[in-house]
Amino acid sequence: RTVMNYKSCHLGVIVQNAGGEGKSTVTEGITALGTIAALSPCVLDADPGMRGFVNRSGHEGVIELGWDQTHGAGEDGATWCEKHFADHKVVLVDTGANFFSATHRVQSYLYGVMQAALELGAKVTVYVVVGTNKAGSLNGAIDFHTRFSQHVDVVLVRNDRDGSAEFGKDTLSPTWSATLEIPHLPPALQAYRLTRAEPLLGILRNPTPGYAMASAMIAQWLLQLARTDYMRSIFGDVAERELATLGATAPKALRYRLANHHMVKDEALQANAAVSNAWQAFRTSSPDASGEAFAQAARELWRAEKAMNDMLA
């Protein structure tokens, strides 16, 4: 039997005791990068109360870990790794809130898998997700660093979920293996993404009719994660190339915030971008240089604003 080389395998565990930090968002982002890199990622949804990942991405390529079942009966961690890494070079575990605060056989099962993966030579990473304006989020992340950093990479994932970039400060914060910045994704784009329970990459490659620009904006959002040094160390740059292509039609600038699902339709985004362009032209025009040029810029801005308002009426 061929001896498997586990050095090309990656086990990632996405954690944070608090809920609503963006663990499932991060999991599906990394899953998409692994899919583009042809590493056949598999996700273990270990959040039986919410099933955040399954609700987003459907059941394809997902193993659901229930808290009321016996997992891996008669199977040690090495056997588990052999079974899963034979078909999947990337295995991600999307844990639920307080997963590591309770003593439970699922938790012990996961510890055994992590230990076996390390001993076999696989890359093991704990991704600690920290959201903005979340009390205790950073302190909780430091607890995870203390627990795991002597054994595996512990990566801080800063998810700007509300656009404020307010993550809090702690002068005693440890040195992380890496820090990943997840840019803000407007709620309206999240709402569009959640209209289809299938893998994120499927939505980017095959947008819902009328939402091609929204899909392109999400591709650009994911591209920023792909360009981080840590993701490049795992997936190379192949994901960057495809995501740059998928995001090519995204508007370069918008004037109005994306407040609802209607605002991310193609025609709305085009009108929004037109207002942004007209506003920029108006701001950079000078009434002293040429009165007619200034008046023309003002007229174009008025027309763009009216078209946008008529669309939203």
MOJO-V640338 format. One line per field, one symbol per residue. psi: psi as a letter, one per 20 degrees, with the letter a starting at -180 (. if undefined). burial: b if it has 9 or more other C-alpha atoms within 8 Angstrom, else e. A space follows every 10 residues. Layout:
psi: ???
burial: ???
This chain:
psi: pppqoihjqp opoprphqrj hkghggghgh ggghghjkjm qqpookmhhh lgghhgiaip kppooqijqo pkpjprhggg ggghihioip pqooqrpjgj iqoqhgghgg ghgggggghi jqpppooopp rqlopjgghh hhghghhihi hrpoppooom hjjhknirqo ijproqhrpp oorpoqhhhg gghjiomrqg hhhhhmqppi khhghhhhhh ghhhghiqhg hhhgibjhhg gghhghjhjq qhqqhqqnhr hhijqghghg hghhggghgg hghiqpihgo hghghghggh gggggghghh hi.
burial: eeeeebeebb bbbbbbbeee bbbbebbbbe bbbbbbbebb bbbbbbbbee bbbbebbbee ebbebbeeee eeeeebbbeb beebbbebbb bbbbbbbbbe eeeeebbbbe ebbbbbbbeb ebbbbbbbbb bbeeeebbeb bbebbeebbe ebbbbbbbbb bebeeebeee eeeeebeebb bbbbbbbbbb bbbeeebbbb ebbbeebeee bbbbbbbbbb bbbbbbbbee bbeebbbbbb ebbbebbeeb beebeeebeb bebbbbebbb bbbbbbbbbe bbeebbbeee bebbbebbeb beebbebbee eee
